[in-house]
Amino acid sequence: TYVCTSGQYLNVTSCERCTAGYYCPSSSVTYTYNGSVQGRTECGGGKYSSVGATSCSNITAGCYGTSASSSCPAVCAANTYSDAGASSCSSCPTDYKNSGTTAASHAGSASCIITVSAGKYIGTAGDNSSNWGTCADGTYKAQHTVAYGSTSSCATCSAGYYCPEGAGSQTECGGNTKYSSSGAASCSTVSSGYYTTGGTATTRTGQTKCEAGNYCSGGVK
Protein backbone atom coordinates (compact mmCIF):
# COMPACT_ATOMS: atom_id res chain seq x y z
CA THR A 1 0.00 0.00 0.00
CA TYR A 2 0.97 3.65 -0.47
CA VAL A 3 -0.07 6.61 1.69
CA CYS A 4 -0.15 9.92 -0.20
CA THR A 5 -0.66 13.20 1.64
CA SER A 6 -2.79 16.23 0.77
CA GLY A 7 -2.24 17.51 -2.76
CA GLN A 8 -0.59 14.28 -3.91
CA TYR A 9 -1.55 11.38 -6.14
CA LEU A 10 -0.17 7.89 -6.69
CA ASN A 11 1.88 7.70 -9.90
CA VAL A 12 1.79 3.89 -10.13
CA THR A 13 4.31 3.28 -7.33
CA SER A 14 5.19 6.70 -5.92
CA CYS A 15 3.37 9.65 -4.41
CA GLU A 16 3.88 12.88 -6.34
CA ARG A 17 2.55 16.44 -6.14
CA CYS A 18 -0.63 16.93 -8.11
CA THR A 19 0.01 17.99 -11.69
CA ALA A 20 -1.07 21.46 -12.86
CA GLY A 21 -4.49 21.18 -14.50
CA TYR A 22 -5.57 18.49 -12.05
CA TYR A 23 -6.71 18.32 -8.43
CA CYS A 24 -5.93 15.71 -5.81
CA PRO A 25 -7.35 14.75 -2.41
CA SER A 26 -7.10 17.35 0.36
CA SER A 27 -6.23 14.76 3.01
CA SER A 28 -4.06 11.66 3.23
CA VAL A 29 -5.24 8.67 1.22
CA THR A 30 -4.07 5.05 1.31
CA TYR A 31 -3.81 3.38 -2.12
CA THR A 32 -3.42 -0.25 -3.09
CA TYR A 33 -1.16 -0.89 -6.06
CA ASN A 34 -3.07 -1.62 -9.27
CA GLY A 35 -0.50 -0.64 -11.89
CA SER A 36 -2.13 2.69 -12.79
CA VAL A 37 -2.24 6.35 -11.76
CA GLN A 38 -4.65 6.96 -8.86
CA GLY A 39 -6.09 9.98 -7.03
CA ARG A 40 -5.71 12.62 -9.73
CA THR A 41 -8.71 14.29 -11.47
CA GLU A 42 -8.49 16.64 -14.44
CA CYS A 43 -9.96 20.13 -13.91
CA GLY A 44 -11.75 20.27 -17.26
CA GLY A 45 -12.96 23.18 -19.38
CA GLY A 46 -13.14 26.61 -17.78
CA LYS A 47 -10.99 25.53 -14.82
CA TYR A 48 -7.30 25.57 -13.96
CA SER A 49 -4.98 24.66 -11.09
CA SER A 50 -1.37 24.94 -10.03
CA VAL A 51 0.96 22.12 -8.98
CA GLY A 52 -0.15 20.46 -5.74
CA ALA A 53 -3.72 21.75 -5.93
CA THR A 54 -6.56 20.14 -4.02
CA SER A 55 -9.21 22.02 -6.01
CA CYS A 56 -9.60 23.81 -9.33
CA SER A 57 -10.33 27.51 -9.84
CA ASN A 58 -12.51 29.22 -12.43
CA ILE A 59 -10.83 30.79 -15.42
CA THR A 60 -11.10 34.59 -15.20
CA ALA A 61 -14.19 36.29 -16.66
CA GLY A 62 -13.42 37.62 -20.14
CA CYS A 63 -11.26 34.58 -20.90
CA TYR A 64 -11.96 31.13 -22.28
CA GLY A 65 -10.38 27.79 -23.04
CA THR A 66 -8.56 25.07 -21.16
CA SER A 67 -5.05 25.40 -19.80
CA ALA A 68 -3.29 23.48 -17.08
CA SER A 69 -2.24 26.42 -14.94
CA SER A 70 -3.32 29.66 -16.65
CA SER A 71 -6.16 31.74 -15.21
CA CYS A 72 -6.66 33.20 -18.70
CA PRO A 73 -5.76 30.83 -21.53
CA ALA A 74 -7.09 33.30 -24.12
CA VAL A 75 -9.02 36.60 -24.08
CA CYS A 76 -12.43 36.67 -25.79
CA ALA A 77 -12.56 38.28 -29.23
CA ALA A 78 -14.26 41.57 -30.09
CA ASN A 79 -18.03 41.63 -29.49
CA THR A 80 -17.94 38.50 -27.33
CA TYR A 81 -17.81 37.96 -23.56
CA SER A 82 -17.52 35.27 -20.93
CA ASP A 83 -18.30 34.77 -17.27
CA ALA A 84 -15.83 33.24 -14.83
CA GLY A 85 -15.29 29.55 -15.48
CA ALA A 86 -16.37 29.64 -19.12
CA SER A 87 -14.78 27.26 -21.62
CA SER A 88 -16.05 29.39 -24.53
CA CYS A 89 -17.16 32.97 -25.22
CA SER A 90 -20.69 34.14 -26.04
CA SER A 91 -21.68 36.79 -28.58
CA CYS A 92 -22.82 40.17 -27.31
CA PRO A 93 -26.60 40.70 -27.70
CA THR A 94 -27.94 42.48 -30.79
CA ASP A 95 -26.58 46.05 -31.20
CA TYR A 96 -24.24 45.66 -28.22
CA LYS A 97 -20.47 45.63 -28.75
CA ASN A 98 -17.20 45.43 -26.88
CA SER A 99 -13.51 45.53 -27.77
CA GLY A 100 -10.09 45.53 -26.16
CA THR A 101 -7.37 43.02 -25.45
CA THR A 102 -7.77 42.60 -21.69
CA ALA A 103 -9.96 40.16 -19.81
CA ALA A 104 -11.74 43.04 -18.07
CA SER A 105 -12.93 44.44 -21.40
CA HIS A 106 -14.81 41.19 -22.10
CA ALA A 107 -15.85 40.21 -18.56
CA GLY A 108 -19.52 39.30 -18.42
CA SER A 109 -22.43 40.55 -20.52
CA ALA A 110 -22.12 44.00 -18.92
CA SER A 111 -18.92 44.48 -20.95
CA CYS A 112 -21.16 44.72 -24.02
CA ILE A 113 -22.08 48.36 -24.66
CA ILE A 114 -24.72 49.98 -26.86
CA THR A 115 -24.63 53.56 -28.18
CA VAL A 116 -28.07 55.12 -27.81
CA SER A 117 -29.08 57.91 -30.19
CA ALA A 118 -29.84 61.43 -28.93
CA GLY A 119 -33.43 61.81 -27.79
CA LYS A 120 -33.72 58.10 -27.00
CA TYR A 121 -33.34 56.01 -23.86
CA ILE A 122 -33.32 52.40 -22.69
CA GLY A 123 -36.24 51.86 -20.35
CA THR A 124 -35.92 48.09 -19.98
CA ALA A 125 -32.60 46.34 -19.40
CA GLY A 126 -31.41 44.59 -22.54
CA ASP A 127 -33.43 46.67 -25.01
CA ASN A 128 -31.81 47.22 -28.40
CA SER A 129 -32.38 49.85 -31.08
CA SER A 130 -35.66 48.26 -32.16
CA ASN A 131 -37.38 49.17 -28.90
CA TRP A 132 -35.68 52.26 -27.47
CA GLY A 133 -37.95 54.77 -25.80
CA THR A 134 -38.29 58.35 -27.06
CA CYS A 135 -37.86 61.25 -24.65
CA ALA A 136 -41.25 62.79 -23.85
CA ASP A 137 -42.14 66.47 -24.15
CA GLY A 138 -40.18 68.49 -21.62
CA THR A 139 -37.30 66.03 -21.35
CA TYR A 140 -34.07 65.41 -23.26
CA LYS A 141 -31.12 63.02 -23.54
CA ALA A 142 -27.85 63.37 -25.45
CA GLN A 143 -26.30 60.43 -27.29
CA HIS A 144 -24.94 58.05 -24.66
CA THR A 145 -23.73 54.52 -24.02
CA VAL A 146 -25.36 51.88 -21.83
CA ALA A 147 -23.96 48.56 -20.63
CA TYR A 148 -26.05 45.44 -21.29
CA GLY A 149 -28.35 44.87 -18.33
CA SER A 150 -28.55 48.57 -17.44
CA THR A 151 -31.07 51.29 -18.29
CA SER A 152 -31.03 55.03 -18.99
CA SER A 153 -33.53 57.84 -18.68
CA CYS A 154 -34.24 61.33 -19.99
CA ALA A 155 -33.55 64.46 -17.95
CA THR A 156 -36.11 67.17 -17.21
CA CYS A 157 -35.67 70.30 -19.28
CA SER A 158 -34.40 73.22 -17.20
CA ALA A 159 -36.39 76.41 -16.65
CA GLY A 160 -35.53 78.94 -19.36
CA TYR A 161 -35.21 76.19 -21.97
CA TYR A 162 -37.59 74.01 -23.97
CA CYS A 163 -37.43 70.40 -25.07
CA PRO A 164 -39.89 68.99 -27.61
CA GLU A 165 -40.48 65.24 -27.85
CA GLY A 166 -37.30 63.37 -28.82
CA ALA A 167 -34.97 66.23 -27.88
CA GLY A 168 -31.27 65.45 -27.66
CA SER A 169 -30.46 68.70 -25.86
CA GLN A 170 -32.06 71.74 -24.25
CA THR A 171 -32.79 74.82 -26.37
CA GLU A 172 -32.80 78.31 -24.88
CA CYS A 173 -36.07 80.22 -25.03
CA GLY A 174 -33.98 82.80 -26.81
CA GLY A 175 -34.98 86.30 -25.70
CA ASN A 176 -36.77 88.53 -23.22
CA THR A 177 -40.13 87.90 -24.87
CA LYS A 178 -40.04 84.16 -24.08
CA TYR A 179 -39.88 82.21 -20.85
CA SER A 180 -40.43 78.71 -19.49
CA SER A 181 -40.60 76.81 -16.26
CA SER A 182 -38.91 73.45 -15.68
CA GLY A 183 -40.09 70.60 -17.92
CA ALA A 184 -41.41 72.76 -20.78
CA ALA A 185 -41.90 71.41 -24.29
CA SER A 186 -42.12 74.97 -25.62
CA CYS A 187 -41.61 78.50 -24.35
CA SER A 188 -44.42 80.89 -23.50
CA THR A 189 -44.68 84.41 -24.88
CA VAL A 190 -44.68 87.19 -22.33
CA SER A 191 -48.14 88.66 -21.77
CA SER A 192 -48.97 92.26 -22.58
CA GLY A 193 -48.23 94.45 -19.58
CA TYR A 194 -45.71 91.97 -18.16
CA TYR A 195 -41.93 91.56 -18.25
CA THR A 196 -39.86 88.39 -18.05
CA THR A 197 -37.77 87.46 -15.04
CA GLY A 198 -35.15 84.95 -13.89
CA GLY A 199 -32.35 83.29 -15.79
CA THR A 200 -30.54 85.36 -18.42
CA ALA A 201 -31.72 87.48 -21.35
CA THR A 202 -32.04 84.25 -23.38
CA THR A 203 -33.25 81.87 -20.63
CA ARG A 204 -36.06 83.67 -18.80
CA THR A 205 -37.97 81.52 -16.33
CA GLY A 206 -41.13 83.53 -15.58
CA GLN A 207 -43.06 86.77 -16.00
CA THR A 208 -44.16 89.53 -13.63
CA LYS A 209 -46.84 92.16 -14.07
CA CYS A 210 -45.44 95.58 -14.82
CA GLU A 211 -45.65 97.65 -11.63
CA ALA A 212 -47.45 101.00 -11.57
CA GLY A 213 -45.27 103.80 -12.81
CA ASN A 214 -43.17 101.52 -15.02
CA TYR A 215 -43.27 100.92 -18.72
CA CYS A 216 -42.80 97.35 -20.03
CA SER A 217 -42.29 96.38 -23.66
CA GLY A 218 -40.81 93.30 -25.34
CA GLY A 219 -40.58 91.54 -22.00
CA VAL A 220 -38.37 94.25 -20.55
CA LYS A 221 -39.26 96.69 -17.79
C-alpha positions as CSV (number, residue, x, y, z in Angstrom):
1,T,0.0,0.0,0.0
2,Y,1.0,3.7,-0.5
3,V,-0.1,6.6,1.7
4,C,-0.2,9.9,-0.2
5,T,-0.7,13.2,1.6
6,S,-2.8,16.2,0.8
7,G,-2.2,17.5,-2.8
8,Q,-0.6,14.3,-3.9
9,Y,-1.5,11.4,-6.1
10,L,-0.2,7.9,-6.7
11,N,1.9,7.7,-9.9
12,V,1.8,3.9,-10.1
13,T,4.3,3.3,-7.3
14,S,5.2,6.7,-5.9
15,C,3.4,9.7,-4.4
16,E,3.9,12.9,-6.3
17,R,2.6,16.4,-6.1
18,C,-0.6,16.9,-8.1
19,T,0.0,18.0,-11.7
20,A,-1.1,21.5,-12.9
21,G,-4.5,21.2,-14.5
22,Y,-5.6,18.5,-12.1
23,Y,-6.7,18.3,-8.4
24,C,-5.9,15.7,-5.8
25,P,-7.4,14.8,-2.4
26,S,-7.1,17.4,0.4
27,S,-6.2,14.8,3.0
28,S,-4.1,11.7,3.2
29,V,-5.2,8.7,1.2
30,T,-4.1,5.0,1.3
31,Y,-3.8,3.4,-2.1
32,T,-3.4,-0.2,-3.1
33,Y,-1.2,-0.9,-6.1
34,N,-3.1,-1.6,-9.3
35,G,-0.5,-0.6,-11.9
36,S,-2.1,2.7,-12.8
37,V,-2.2,6.4,-11.8
38,Q,-4.6,7.0,-8.9
39,G,-6.1,10.0,-7.0
40,R,-5.7,12.6,-9.7
41,T,-8.7,14.3,-11.5
42,E,-8.5,16.6,-14.4
43,C,-10.0,20.1,-13.9
44,G,-11.8,20.3,-17.3
45,G,-13.0,23.2,-19.4
46,G,-13.1,26.6,-17.8
47,K,-11.0,25.5,-14.8
48,Y,-7.3,25.6,-14.0
49,S,-5.0,24.7,-11.1
50,S,-1.4,24.9,-10.0
51,V,1.0,22.1,-9.0
52,G,-0.1,20.5,-5.7
53,A,-3.7,21.8,-5.9
54,T,-6.6,20.1,-4.0
55,S,-9.2,22.0,-6.0
56,C,-9.6,23.8,-9.3
57,S,-10.3,27.5,-9.8
58,N,-12.5,29.2,-12.4
59,I,-10.8,30.8,-15.4
60,T,-11.1,34.6,-15.2
61,A,-14.2,36.3,-16.7
62,G,-13.4,37.6,-20.1
63,C,-11.3,34.6,-20.9
64,Y,-12.0,31.1,-22.3
65,G,-10.4,27.8,-23.0
66,T,-8.6,25.1,-21.2
67,S,-5.1,25.4,-19.8
68,A,-3.3,23.5,-17.1
69,S,-2.2,26.4,-14.9
70,S,-3.3,29.7,-16.6
71,S,-6.2,31.7,-15.2
72,C,-6.7,33.2,-18.7
73,P,-5.8,30.8,-21.5
74,A,-7.1,33.3,-24.1
75,V,-9.0,36.6,-24.1
76,C,-12.4,36.7,-25.8
77,A,-12.6,38.3,-29.2
78,A,-14.3,41.6,-30.1
79,N,-18.0,41.6,-29.5
80,T,-17.9,38.5,-27.3
81,Y,-17.8,38.0,-23.6
82,S,-17.5,35.3,-20.9
83,D,-18.3,34.8,-17.3
84,A,-15.8,33.2,-14.8
85,G,-15.3,29.5,-15.5
86,A,-16.4,29.6,-19.1
87,S,-14.8,27.3,-21.6
88,S,-16.1,29.4,-24.5
89,C,-17.2,33.0,-25.2
90,S,-20.7,34.1,-26.0
91,S,-21.7,36.8,-28.6
92,C,-22.8,40.2,-27.3
93,P,-26.6,40.7,-27.7
94,T,-27.9,42.5,-30.8
95,D,-26.6,46.0,-31.2
96,Y,-24.2,45.7,-28.2
97,K,-20.5,45.6,-28.7
98,N,-17.2,45.4,-26.9
99,S,-13.5,45.5,-27.8
100,G,-10.1,45.5,-26.2
101,T,-7.4,43.0,-25.5
102,T,-7.8,42.6,-21.7
103,A,-10.0,40.2,-19.8
104,A,-11.7,43.0,-18.1
105,S,-12.9,44.4,-21.4
106,H,-14.8,41.2,-22.1
107,A,-15.8,40.2,-18.6
108,G,-19.5,39.3,-18.4
109,S,-22.4,40.6,-20.5
110,A,-22.1,44.0,-18.9
111,S,-18.9,44.5,-20.9
112,C,-21.2,44.7,-24.0
113,I,-22.1,48.4,-24.7
114,I,-24.7,50.0,-26.9
115,T,-24.6,53.6,-28.2
116,V,-28.1,55.1,-27.8
117,S,-29.1,57.9,-30.2
118,A,-29.8,61.4,-28.9
119,G,-33.4,61.8,-27.8
120,K,-33.7,58.1,-27.0
121,Y,-33.3,56.0,-23.9
122,I,-33.3,52.4,-22.7
123,G,-36.2,51.9,-20.3
124,T,-35.9,48.1,-20.0
125,A,-32.6,46.3,-19.4
126,G,-31.4,44.6,-22.5
127,D,-33.4,46.7,-25.0
128,N,-31.8,47.2,-28.4
129,S,-32.4,49.8,-31.1
130,S,-35.7,48.3,-32.2
131,N,-37.4,49.2,-28.9
132,W,-35.7,52.3,-27.5
133,G,-37.9,54.8,-25.8
134,T,-38.3,58.3,-27.1
135,C,-37.9,61.3,-24.7
136,A,-41.2,62.8,-23.8
137,D,-42.1,66.5,-24.2
138,G,-40.2,68.5,-21.6
139,T,-37.3,66.0,-21.3
140,Y,-34.1,65.4,-23.3
141,K,-31.1,63.0,-23.5
142,A,-27.8,63.4,-25.5
143,Q,-26.3,60.4,-27.3
144,H,-24.9,58.1,-24.7
145,T,-23.7,54.5,-24.0
146,V,-25.4,51.9,-21.8
147,A,-24.0,48.6,-20.6
148,Y,-26.0,45.4,-21.3
149,G,-28.4,44.9,-18.3
150,S,-28.5,48.6,-17.4
151,T,-31.1,51.3,-18.3
152,S,-31.0,55.0,-19.0
153,S,-33.5,57.8,-18.7
154,C,-34.2,61.3,-20.0
155,A,-33.6,64.5,-18.0
156,T,-36.1,67.2,-17.2
157,C,-35.7,70.3,-19.3
158,S,-34.4,73.2,-17.2
159,A,-36.4,76.4,-16.7
160,G,-35.5,78.9,-19.4
161,Y,-35.2,76.2,-22.0
162,Y,-37.6,74.0,-24.0
163,C,-37.4,70.4,-25.1
164,P,-39.9,69.0,-27.6
165,E,-40.5,65.2,-27.9
166,G,-37.3,63.4,-28.8
167,A,-35.0,66.2,-27.9
168,G,-31.3,65.5,-27.7
169,S,-30.5,68.7,-25.9
170,Q,-32.1,71.7,-24.3
171,T,-32.8,74.8,-26.4
172,E,-32.8,78.3,-24.9
173,C,-36.1,80.2,-25.0
174,G,-34.0,82.8,-26.8
175,G,-35.0,86.3,-25.7
176,N,-36.8,88.5,-23.2
177,T,-40.1,87.9,-24.9
178,K,-40.0,84.2,-24.1
179,Y,-39.9,82.2,-20.9
180,S,-40.4,78.7,-19.5
181,S,-40.6,76.8,-16.3
182,S,-38.9,73.5,-15.7
183,G,-40.1,70.6,-17.9
184,A,-41.4,72.8,-20.8
185,A,-41.9,71.4,-24.3
186,S,-42.1,75.0,-25.6
187,C,-41.6,78.5,-24.4
188,S,-44.4,80.9,-23.5
189,T,-44.7,84.4,-24.9
190,V,-44.7,87.2,-22.3
191,S,-48.1,88.7,-21.8
192,S,-49.0,92.3,-22.6
193,G,-48.2,94.4,-19.6
194,Y,-45.7,92.0,-18.2
195,Y,-41.9,91.6,-18.2
196,T,-39.9,88.4,-18.1
197,T,-37.8,87.5,-15.0
198,G,-35.2,85.0,-13.9
199,G,-32.3,83.3,-15.8
200,T,-30.5,85.4,-18.4
201,A,-31.7,87.5,-21.3
202,T,-32.0,84.2,-23.4
203,T,-33.2,81.9,-20.6
204,R,-36.1,83.7,-18.8
205,T,-38.0,81.5,-16.3
206,G,-41.1,83.5,-15.6
207,Q,-43.1,86.8,-16.0
208,T,-44.2,89.5,-13.6
209,K,-46.8,92.2,-14.1
210,C,-45.4,95.6,-14.8
211,E,-45.7,97.7,-11.6
212,A,-47.5,101.0,-11.6
213,G,-45.3,103.8,-12.8
214,N,-43.2,101.5,-15.0
215,Y,-43.3,100.9,-18.7
216,C,-42.8,97.4,-20.0
217,S,-42.3,96.4,-23.7
218,G,-40.8,93.3,-25.3
219,G,-40.6,91.5,-22.0
220,V,-38.4,94.2,-20.6
221,K,-39.3,96.7,-17.8
